[in-house]
Amino acid sequence: MKPAIIALAAGLVVGLAGAGFADDLKMEPRFTSTGVAFELKGAYRNVTLTIVGPNEFYARAYSTSGAPSIDLSRLGAVEDGTYTYELTAATDAVIKSKHKVDNGRDPRAAEPRVGVSASGTFAVRGGAIVKPAAAVAPKNEHDRQDRQ
């Protein structure tokens, strides 16, 4: 009996190790002066937004459908510095497994979903989120050659 349990556990570990998050969550960030939100470009559920920043700033928001948002100003003074966000979600795609586990739950609920994620950074200056600057194109051919 023990060898069968060990083999099942090993199979699950190997199967779940390949089911890690991929950086392919399709989204577009939407920043306001103190708010962080996203427009999702696909069907995702169980979406979690995590933001970390200066002086141990940490915030997390969750939504079963749609993208959660966080208003930094609701959490106290907004410190200047660089903040990092991570957005994780589940897709409708099911992770295929050769080993079925009967844990007494609805079989459909036990099917793990493919996870996706995206991350990035933004800056806060003067208590407000700095909008990312658009890339400035060179004015003429001479400028292009100088930059190469």
C-alpha positions in Angstrom: 0.0 0.0 0.0 2.8 2.4 0.9 4.6 2.1 -2.5 1.3 3.0 -4.3 0.8 6.1 -2.1 4.4 7.2 -2.7 4.1 6.7 -6.4 0.9 8.7 -6.5 2.4 11.5 -4.5 5.5 11.6 -6.7 3.3 11.7 -9.8 1.3 14.6 -8.4 4.5 16.5 -7.5 5.9 16.1 -11.1 2.5 16.9 -12.6 2.0 20.1 -10.6 5.6 21.2 -11.1 4.8 21.6 -14.8 1.7 23.5 -14.1 3.4 26.6 -13.0 2.3 30.1 -14.0 3.2 31.3 -17.4 3.8 35.0 -18.1 1.1 35.2 -20.7 -1.9 36.9 -19.0 -3.2 39.3 -21.6 -4.0 42.6 -20.0 -3.5 46.3 -20.2 -2.6 48.4 -17.1 -4.8 51.4 -16.2 -3.2 53.8 -13.8 -4.8 56.8 -12.2 -3.1 59.2 -9.8 -3.3 56.7 -7.0 -5.2 53.7 -8.5 -4.0 50.5 -10.2 -6.4 48.6 -12.4 -6.3 46.4 -15.4 -8.3 45.7 -18.5 -8.2 42.0 -19.1 -7.9 40.8 -22.7 -9.4 37.3 -22.3 -11.5 35.1 -20.2 -9.9 34.8 -16.7 -11.2 34.0 -13.3 -9.9 33.9 -9.7 -7.8 37.0 -10.4 -5.4 38.2 -7.7 -3.6 41.5 -7.8 -0.6 42.0 -5.5 1.4 45.2 -5.1 4.5 45.7 -3.0 6.4 48.9 -2.6 8.6 51.1 -0.3 8.6 50.8 3.5 7.0 47.4 3.5 4.0 48.4 1.5 1.8 45.4 0.6 -1.7 45.2 -0.8 -3.7 42.4 -2.3 -7.1 42.3 -4.0 -9.0 39.3 -5.4 -11.9 38.9 -7.8 -13.7 35.7 -8.9 -14.3 37.3 -12.3 -12.9 40.5 -13.8 -9.8 42.4 -12.7 -9.5 43.6 -9.1 -8.1 47.1 -8.6 -6.3 48.8 -5.7 -6.4 52.5 -4.7 -3.1 53.1 -2.9 -4.4 56.2 -1.1 -7.0 54.1 0.7 -4.2 52.3 2.5 -2.5 55.4 4.0 0.1 57.9 2.8 1.5 56.9 -0.7 5.3 56.8 -0.4 7.4 57.8 -3.3 9.4 55.0 -5.0 9.1 52.0 -7.2 6.2 49.6 -6.8 5.9 46.1 -8.3 2.6 44.5 -9.2 1.7 40.9 -10.1 -1.5 39.8 -11.5 -2.3 36.0 -11.4 -5.4 34.3 -12.8 -6.9 30.9 -13.9 -8.0 30.2 -17.4 -10.7 27.8 -18.5 -8.1 25.3 -19.8 -7.8 22.2 -17.6 -4.4 20.8 -16.7 -4.4 17.2 -18.1 -3.3 14.6 -15.5 -2.8 10.9 -15.9 -3.6 10.4 -12.3 -7.1 11.0 -11.1 -7.6 11.8 -7.4 -10.8 10.8 -5.7 -11.0 13.3 -2.8 -14.8 13.1 -2.4 -15.4 16.4 -4.2 -17.2 17.1 -7.5 -14.8 15.7 -10.2 -15.1 18.9 -12.2 -14.1 21.0 -9.1 -11.0 18.9 -8.6 -9.6 19.7 -12.1 -6.8 22.1 -11.8 -6.9 25.0 -14.2 -4.0 26.5 -16.2 -2.6 29.5 -14.5 -1.3 32.7 -16.1 0.4 35.8 -14.7 1.8 39.1 -15.6 3.9 41.6 -13.6 5.5 45.0 -13.9 6.5 48.1 -12.1 5.4 51.7 -11.8 6.8 54.7 -10.0 5.2 57.1 -7.5 6.5 60.6 -7.2 5.0 63.4 -5.1 2.4 60.9 -3.9 1.0 60.2 -7.3 1.6 57.4 -9.9 3.8 58.6 -12.7 2.4 57.8 -16.1 4.8 55.8 -18.2 6.3 58.2 -20.9 5.7 57.3 -24.5 8.8 56.5 -26.5 10.1 59.5 -28.3 10.9 58.9 -31.9 14.1 60.5 -33.3 13.4 63.7 -35.3 15.6 62.8 -38.3 18.0 60.2 -39.7 21.0 61.9 -38.1 19.5 61.4 -34.6 18.8 57.7 -35.3 22.4 57.0 -36.2 23.6 58.7 -33.1 21.4 56.5 -30.9 22.6 53.2 -32.5 
